[in-house]
Amino acid sequence: MITRFAPSPTGPLHLGHAYSALTVWGVAQRHAGTALLRIEDTDRARAKPIFENGIYDDLRWLGLEWPAPVRRQSDHLADYEAVLATLGARGLLYPCSCSRRDIVNAGAKSGAEGLVYPGTCRKRSMDSANPGDAIRLNIATGLDQLGPLRSFVERGSGLPVKHQISPAFLRDSFGDPVLKRKDSGDIAYHLACVHDDALQNITHVVRGMDLWALTPFQVFLQQLMGWETPQYLHHALITDADGKRLAKIDRSRALSKYRSEGASPNDIREMINLPLSSC
Ligand code: GLU
């Protein structure tokens, strides 16, 4: 059993991350498995070494350990480009020059990942790609190439529940996700994350409910690439006293702040009130 904690170093870790990390290591411990740490830093403008170092410090302070070396995604961009080349050769990609405003003006509705792309550039071929274009995955072509879609198992409630992915849901909720971002050329989260889960033989993806809605698309990408689908365990998100989700931008709750104010790792465990899960 192998699981992972995969933070993006785009801000300080907060209590929500501590909750997630302790859940990941707790699940690994209960299964006598391994918890890996992975740094998801493909967003080159927002990822900063200072936040990456903060992740190592905060997790060590919480008493967590992980095998070396840590996979840092920005060191492996050629791997992700190779996936793009494979998908491109199968006619699954197209370039897109639409701005957010173009997408709104085309009447896009909201879906699992923000606005559902209405397909304005879908007819373009990769030969027409210009520097700065985004690269999107053509879901309809992908559906044509696959047989029946996979299901996946979710264990977040404690019991395994099987979820069947429907073609209509993929088409209507995702609208051809971006795999390479406009202007920056950054590799998008889905591609790097799903590639690495397969490469690292992750058997259980343990992460917050905020990523639940993206799971069907990630499983679809695994199926397109012929990669195994892990089991999923999406945990609840901790909320503050007002019931608001703790956000990364809520700096006042950064773990390092608690630490500098004299809190102990046990105080953090008490604060986040980690349930003893049977997962
Ligand atoms: N890097 C993602 C984040 O920080 C998490 C990815 C995942 O666990 O699948 O939100």
Residues whose N, C-alpha, C, O or C-beta is under 5 A from the ligand:
A	BS01	LIG	A6 P7 S8 E40 C193 R207
